[in-house]
């Protein structure tokens, strides 16, 4: 039975197909990473650590309990890289790619699932969009791999340098944050390297703005012809990057354990990099554990906001938060409708954004409380870890490998929720609103607010 035809034989909703697809990849990854061949020492990681690693890779998070560069074998690293690529592109995109290569027909029900997976408004042209996504992804990752390899080859030799370039390009574009540098250092040794910094940052940002935005920009050269979604995403992304850069530069400027001892160019690069990576990725060029509590808390906010819809990143999403902020501004101004760039936002869309944000924050608070009972670390680090998992970011300020088994299982579930939760929640709320559009209306009344 082919994957695109699965929904034809088993009565599953498109949302269920997407969730089960991600779960399927995690299951396969867990089995492969549990094999002794996946580690350098030839010993199994164990089910819990294999599950955690597979979930982190498929959900493009980057939290690790074993060091990818030193503890996983080449086989284990290739499994992780494949899972990252599959998780970044998405289950249906990967399945569609396989069946397009095999010349199989994509069914109507499969197109419906693809439509929802890609956040498209109609089924028209979803196969073409999928082809374009695959092409753009390969081109961007190839370009990133070439630039990174040019830097890594002189350091590690031809074969290893090329491999490092490919791995880190895929990991960056998919906003995963896995690295092969080893010893849990991430990219701290490259804080002053402009080539590594700007290439990784560019890959992260491009992967985080979403495939719809990338294709829109590529197909329309004039800014005025860009869709409202594209303009909102770029505006929100630009503002978050600027705010993060200024905040980290100011707060960490004199911190001797982060940017304090670095020359000015490295301070600027370091602040820029953290502003980019804390929203979606998982790489870091300074030690997150050494940051001030103020920086950690601001990083939590960035991680919760996350990337944009239909992207390789997680989080509440930039457009969702923008809709909530627009609603707040409208209330303050005494207006009943939201508008931006000369376009009115439907009230149903604003209500959906508010519901998603509230549910997301409730999950964040609940998980933070649970982990605080299990781990003896400062609460700011608990919030940091929770936001990193829920936002599928992957930066950590504590010893993830030394966490309680229950904590690892909880975070595995949280990473899965962070990757598929916002999407499935959005679809579920959209359907409920559609079904309830003609429901009975009760008499209006008021309650006191504030």
C-alpha positions in Angstrom: 0.0 0.0 0.0 1.5 3.3 -1.0 1.7 6.2 1.4 -0.3 8.7 -0.8 -3.0 6.0 -1.1 -3.1 5.3 2.6 -6.0 7.6 3.3 -8.0 5.8 0.6 -7.9 2.5 2.6 -7.9 3.8 6.1 -10.5 6.5 7.0 -8.2 9.2 8.4 -8.6 12.9 8.4 -5.8 14.9 6.7 -4.7 16.1 10.1 -4.4 12.6 11.4 -2.4 11.6 8.4 0.1 14.4 9.1 0.4 13.5 12.7 0.8 9.8 12.1 3.3 10.6 9.3 5.6 12.5 11.7 5.1 9.7 14.3 6.1 7.1 11.7 9.4 8.9 10.9 10.1 9.1 14.7 9.4 5.4 15.1 11.8 4.4 12.2 14.4 6.8 13.6 14.1 5.4 17.1 14.7 1.8 15.8 17.7 2.8 13.7 19.3 4.9 16.4 18.8 2.1 18.9 21.1 -0.2 16.8 24.6 -0.6 18.2 25.9 0.5 14.7 24.6 4.0 15.5 27.2 4.7 18.1 31.0 5.0 18.0 31.3 2.6 20.9 29.1 0.0 19.2 26.6 0.0 22.1 22.9 0.8 21.8 21.7 4.3 23.0 18.8 2.7 24.7 15.2 3.3 23.7 14.7 6.5 25.7 17.8 8.3 24.3 17.1 7.0 20.8 13.5 8.2 21.0 14.6 11.6 22.2 17.2 12.0 19.5 14.9 10.8 16.7 12.1 13.1 17.9 14.5 16.0 18.1 15.7 15.3 14.6 12.3 14.8 13.0 10.8 17.8 14.8 13.9 19.8 13.8 14.6 20.8 17.3 18.2 20.1 18.1 18.1 19.2 21.7 20.5 16.3 22.3 21.2 13.8 25.0 24.2 12.4 23.2 26.8 14.4 21.4 26.2 14.0 17.6 29.7 14.7 16.6 31.6 12.4 19.0 29.2 9.7 20.2 27.2 8.8 17.1 28.9 6.9 14.3 28.8 7.8 10.6 25.7 5.6 10.3 24.0 7.3 13.3 24.9 10.8 11.9 23.4 9.9 8.5 20.2 8.7 10.1 20.0 12.0 12.0 20.6 14.0 8.9 17.9 12.1 7.0 15.4 12.6 9.8 16.2 16.3 9.8 15.6 16.6 6.1 12.4 14.5 6.3 11.1 16.6 9.3 12.1 19.9 7.7 10.3 19.2 4.4 7.4 17.4 6.1 5.9 14.0 5.8 3.7 14.6 2.8 6.4 16.5 0.9 8.8 13.6 1.3 6.1 11.0 0.4 5.1 12.9 -2.6 8.7 13.3 -3.7 9.1 9.5 -3.6 6.0 8.8 -5.6 6.7 11.5 -8.2 10.1 9.9 -8.8 8.3 6.5 -9.1 5.8 8.0 -11.6 2.8 7.2 -9.3 -0.4 9.1 -9.5 -1.2 11.5 -6.6 -4.8 10.9 -5.5 -7.4 13.6 -4.7 -7.3 12.7 -1.0 -3.5 12.9 -0.9 -3.7 16.3 -2.6 -6.1 17.4 0.2 -3.5 16.4 2.8 -0.8 18.2 0.9 -2.9 21.3 0.7 -3.3 21.4 4.5 0.4 20.4 5.1 1.5 23.3 3.0 -1.0 25.8 4.4 -2.5 26.4 0.9 -6.0 27.8 0.6 -6.9 25.5 -2.4 -5.8 22.2 -3.8 -5.0 23.8 -7.1 -1.4 23.4 -8.0 -0.3 21.7 -4.8 1.7 19.1 -6.6 3.5 21.8 -8.6 4.1 23.7 -5.3 5.6 20.6 -3.8 7.9 20.2 -6.8 9.0 23.8 -6.4 9.6 23.4 -2.7 11.8 20.4 -3.3 13.8 22.2 -6.0 14.2 25.4 -3.9 15.2 23.3 -0.9 17.9 21.4 -2.8 19.3 24.6 -4.5 19.5 26.5 -1.2 21.0 23.6 0.7 23.5 23.0 -2.1 24.6 26.6 -2.1 24.9 26.6 1.7 26.9 23.4 1.6 29.3 24.8 -1.0 30.0 27.9 1.0 30.4 26.0 4.3 32.6 23.4 2.7 34.9 26.1 1.4 35.5 27.0 5.1 35.5 23.5 6.6 37.7 21.7 4.0 40.9 23.7 5.0 40.1 22.8 8.6 39.1 19.1 8.4 40.3 17.9 5.1 38.4 17.3 1.8 36.1 14.4 2.6 35.3 15.5 6.2 35.0 19.1 5.2 32.5 18.4 2.4 30.5 16.1 4.7 30.5 18.8 7.4 29.3 21.4 4.8 26.4 19.2 3.7 25.3 18.2 7.2 25.4 21.7 8.6 23.7 23.2 5.6 20.8 20.8 5.9 20.6 21.3 9.6 20.6 25.1 9.3 18.0 25.3 6.5 15.8 22.9 8.3 16.2 25.0 11.5 17.4 21.8 13.4 20.6 23.0 15.1 22.4 19.6 15.1 26.1 20.0 14.6 29.2 17.7 14.2 31.7 20.0 15.9 31.6 17.8 19.0 31.8 18.0 22.8 28.5 20.0 22.9 30.3 23.2 21.7 28.0 23.9 18.8 29.5 26.8 16.8 31.1 28.6 19.8 34.5 28.3 18.1 33.3 30.3 15.1 31.9 33.3 16.9 34.2 35.7 15.0 34.0 33.8 11.6 31.9 35.9 9.3 31.5 33.2 6.6 30.2 30.6 9.0 28.0 33.1 10.8 26.4 34.8 7.8 25.9 31.5 5.9 24.3 29.7 8.8 22.1 32.8 9.6 21.0 33.1 6.0 20.0 29.4 5.9 18.1 29.7 9.2 16.2 32.8 8.2 15.3 31.5 4.7 14.1 28.2 6.1 12.2 30.0 8.8 10.2 32.4 6.7 8.2 29.5 5.1 8.1 27.9 1.7 5.1 30.0 0.7 7.0 33.2 1.2 10.1 31.9 -0.6 8.1 30.9 -3.6 6.2 34.2 -3.6 9.4 36.2 -3.6 10.9 34.1 -6.3 7.9 34.4 -8.6 7.1 38.1 -8.0 10.0 40.5 -8.3 7.9 43.6 -7.4 7.3 44.1 -3.7 3.9 45.6 -4.3 2.8 42.3 -5.9 3.8 40.2 -2.9 0.9 38.6 -1.0 -0.3 40.0 2.4 1.1 36.9 4.1 4.6 37.5 2.6 4.7 41.1 3.7 3.4 40.3 7.2 6.0 37.5 7.6 8.9 39.7 6.4 7.9 42.6 8.6 7.5 40.5 11.7 10.7 38.6 11.0 12.7 41.8 10.5 11.4 43.4 13.7 12.2 40.3 15.8 15.7 40.0 14.4 16.4 43.7 15.0 15.0 43.6 18.5 16.9 40.5 19.4 20.2 41.9 18.0 19.9 45.1 20.0 18.8 43.4 23.2 21.6 40.8 23.2 24.3 43.3 22.2 23.3 45.7 25.0 22.7 43.1 27.8 25.6 40.8 27.0 28.1 43.4 25.9 30.1 43.4 29.1 29.3 39.8 30.2 32.8 38.2 30.3 31.4 34.8 29.9 29.6 35.6 26.6 30.5 38.7 24.6 32.4 40.7 27.2 35.9 39.6 26.2 35.3 39.6 22.4 36.4 42.4 20.1 33.6 44.6 18.7 33.1 42.8 15.4 32.7 39.5 17.3 30.3 41.1 19.7 28.2 42.3 16.7 28.3 38.9 15.0 27.5 37.1 18.3 24.5 39.3 19.0 23.2 38.9 15.5 23.6 35.1 15.5 21.8 34.7 18.9 19.0 36.9 17.6 18.5 34.5 14.6 19.1 31.2 16.3 17.0 31.7 19.4 13.9 32.0 17.3 14.0 28.8 15.4 17.3 27.0 15.0 19.5 25.6 17.9 23.0 26.5 16.9 24.8 28.9 19.3 28.1 30.8 19.2 28.0 31.7 22.9 27.2 29.5 25.9 23.5 30.0 26.7 24.1 28.8 30.3 26.4 31.8 30.8 23.9 34.4 29.6 22.3 36.7 32.1 18.8 35.8 33.3 17.4 38.8 31.4 18.8 37.4 28.1 17.5 34.0 28.9 14.0 35.3 29.5 14.1 37.4 26.3 15.3 34.2 24.5 12.3 32.4 25.9 10.0 35.0 24.3 11.8 34.7 20.9 11.6 30.8 21.1 7.9 30.9 21.8 7.2 33.2 18.9 9.3 31.0 16.6 9.3 30.9 12.8 6.6 31.4 10.2 3.8 29.1 8.9 4.7 26.3 6.4 8.3 26.7 7.3 11.0 24.4 8.8 10.7 26.1 12.2 8.3 25.8 15.1 6.8 28.2 17.6 3.5 30.0 17.9 4.4 31.6 14.5 5.2 35.2 13.5 1.8 35.8 11.7 -0.2 34.4 14.7 1.5 36.7 17.1 1.1 39.6 14.7 -2.6 39.0 14.5 -2.8 39.1 18.3 -0.8 42.3 18.5 -3.0 43.9 15.8 -6.1 43.0 17.8 -4.6 44.5 21.0 -3.8 47.7 19.1 -7.3 47.9 17.7 -8.8 47.5 21.2 -6.6 50.3 22.5 -7.5 52.5 19.6 -11.2 51.7 20.1 -11.6 50.0 16.7 -13.5 46.8 16.1 -11.5 45.6 13.1 -7.9 44.7 12.5 -6.1 46.0 9.4 -2.5 46.0 8.0 -1.0 47.1 4.7 -4.5 48.4 3.7 -6.2 45.0 4.2 -8.8 44.1 6.7 -8.2 40.9 8.8 -11.3 38.6 9.2 -12.4 38.4 12.9 -12.4 34.6 12.7 -8.7 34.6 11.8 -7.9 36.9 14.7 -9.9 34.7 17.1 -8.1 31.6 15.9 -4.7 33.3 16.4 -5.7 34.3 20.0 -6.9 30.8 20.8 -3.6 29.2 19.4 -1.5 31.7 21.4 -3.4 31.0 24.6 -3.3 27.2 24.3 0.4 27.4 23.4 1.2 29.4 26.5 -0.9 27.1 28.7 1.1 24.1 27.5 4.3 26.0 28.1 3.4 26.9 31.7 2.1 23.4 32.5 5.3 21.7 31.2 7.5 24.2 33.0 5.8 23.3 36.2 6.1 19.6 35.6 9.8 19.8 34.8 10.4 22.0 37.9 9.4 19.1 40.1 11.7 16.7 38.3 14.9 18.8 37.8 16.9 20.7 40.5 17.9 23.7 38.4 16.9 27.4 38.4 13.4 28.0 37.1 14.6 30.3 34.4 16.6 27.3 32.9 13.4 25.2 33.2 11.5 27.8 31.2 14.4 28.1 28.7 14.4 24.3 28.2 10.6 24.1 27.8 10.5 26.9 25.4 13.3 25.4 23.4 11.5 22.1 23.1 8.0 23.5 22.4 9.4 26.0 19.9 11.5 23.3 18.3 14.6 25.5 18.8 17.1 23.2 20.5 19.3 25.6 22.4 19.8 24.6 26.0 21.2 26.1 29.2 21.3 22.9 31.2 22.5 19.3 30.9 19.9 17.6 28.8 21.7 14.3 28.8 21.6 14.3 32.6 17.9 14.9 32.9 15.5 12.5 34.6 14.1 9.8 32.3 10.5 11.2 32.8 11.8 14.6 31.8 13.3 13.3 28.6 10.0 11.6 27.7 8.0 14.7 28.6 10.3 16.8 26.4 10.0 14.3 23.6 6.2 14.7 23.7 6.6 18.5 23.8 8.9 18.5 20.8 6.4 16.5 18.9 3.6 18.8 20.0 5.7 21.8 19.0 6.2 20.5 15.5 2.7 19.2 14.6 0.6 20.9 17.3 0.2 24.4 15.9 -0.6 23.1 12.5 -3.1 20.5 13.6 -4.6 23.0 16.1 -5.0 25.6 13.3 -6.7 23.1 11.1 -9.0 21.8 13.8 -10.1 25.4 14.9 -10.7 26.3 11.2 -13.0 23.4 10.7 -14.9 24.0 13.9 -15.4 27.6 12.9 -16.6 26.6 9.5 -19.1 24.1 11.0 -20.3 26.5 13.6 -20.8 29.4 11.2 -24.6 28.8 11.0 -25.0 27.9 14.6 -27.7 29.3 16.9 -27.0 32.8 18.2 -27.9 33.5 21.8 -29.0 36.9 23.2 -26.1 39.3 23.8 -25.1 40.3 27.3 -22.0 41.7 29.1 -19.5 40.9 31.8 -17.1 43.2 33.5 -13.5 43.1 32.1 -10.4 44.3 33.9 
